[in-house]
Amino acid sequence: MALPAVEPAPRGTRPRNRRAQIRSAAATLFYERGYEQVSIADVADSVNVGPSALYRHFGGKSDLLYEAIDDTINAFGGLVDELPSRDLEGIARTAARTALSYRPLGVLWQREARNLPDDQRETLRRRLREAIGILAATLRGIRPELDEEQAAFLAAAAVNAMSSISFHRLSPADDDEFEDLLAALARRVLSHEFSDEGAPLPGPVLAYEPESRRDQIGEAAATLFARYGFDAVSVDDIGAAVGIAGPSIYNHFASKQELLYASMGRGYAMLQSALTDALGAGTSPEQTLRRVSDSYVDLTLDHSDLITNLIAESRNLGPEYAELTQRAQLGYIGQWVDLVQAIRPDEDLTVSRIKVQAAQMTANSVGRTSYLLDRPGFRTDISQICWLLQQ
């Protein structure tokens, strides 16, 4: 499923829903190709109008992206506010159905919103927090033992677990089965019991300190790519971040793409190292899986820029790098899924993969949500929620 489809009208006509047609078409194109790879002409062609007709409705490409995201956030807030059943099952079903109906939202917000002007991005961030706040307030009505911070944390975690389906095309054969699976995952998150225990110490294998000039350039580039996006960062920006002239970067890297590839390679190397350590620990399959899951959370929290680039920037790699990166990604996820399957061999492979992806995206997204990070016990709780999502 995707954003609700709006059938384009024949060229030369002026349907009343033209604005909705344009917005829906733009959202689909941004989702499938990436914002930078879509032109106004591409959007206009997809709805059978000329670019000038499109400009009668929207000021430009950023306005299209802004409205596509804002419209979905408003729809989600409205659905939660009008829940037919104000219990955990009702919330979980609504979250699952919203995710399936607006599947591109996760990618549009997590990956493409960086292309928006600061004021538009901040407005969307505020509206998303308000929509999650509606869900949190509803959850507190069902679970009055939760304080406001706990309810906000669980609401954000549930939303991000659902939005994980935006980043893959996996789907059980039956739509009802998909909704049931997502609703079950949402219930697990929303039912999480908070502990009084302190946060665990970060994993010892994840430390990294740049030593050489090449390492310093790679670290600076990873931070800039994660914050602004690959296309918006120039070699001059990267050079300035490490105190050298931009062209001097080419003494260490053949191209900006090689810089991105090196950053992503370091991320996968750290993930693989932690997974290899877990596999070699000689523990039970369940204990090994928990070690892998916790190590991923540690990396996400301690090296968020690397994880952001793994999620958002692989599409900017050329063929010579993309294949290697995809192989590393599939190999890592495949080993993780194998651990799930070893514990539950009768579980459908697609279901296991969806659960692993939900755990990963929850850690990725919630771990970059600034207003939640200072909560006492944050690391403990996000680790436990990611574990619950894999059950």
Secondary structure, 3 states (H helix, E strand, C coil): CCCCCCCCCCCCCCCCCHHHHHHHHHHHHHHHHCHHHCCHHHHHHHCCCCHHHHHCCCCCHHHHHHHHHHHHHHHHHHHHHCCCCCCHHHHHHHHHHHHHHCCCHHHHHHHHHHHCCHHHHHHHHHHHHHHHHHHHHHHHHHCCCCCHHHHHHHHHHHHHHHHHHHHCCCCCCCHHHHHHHHHHHHHHHHCCCCCCCCCCCCCHHHCCCCCCHHHHHHHHHHHHHHHHCHHHCCHHHHHHHHCCCHHHHHHCCCCHHHHHHHHHHHHHHHHHHHHHHHHCCCCCHHHHHHHHHHHHHHHHHHCHHHHHHHHHCHHHCCHHHHHHHHHHHHHHHHHHHHHHHHHCCCCCHHHHHHHHHHHHHHHHHHCCCHHHHCCCCHHHHHHHHHHHHCC
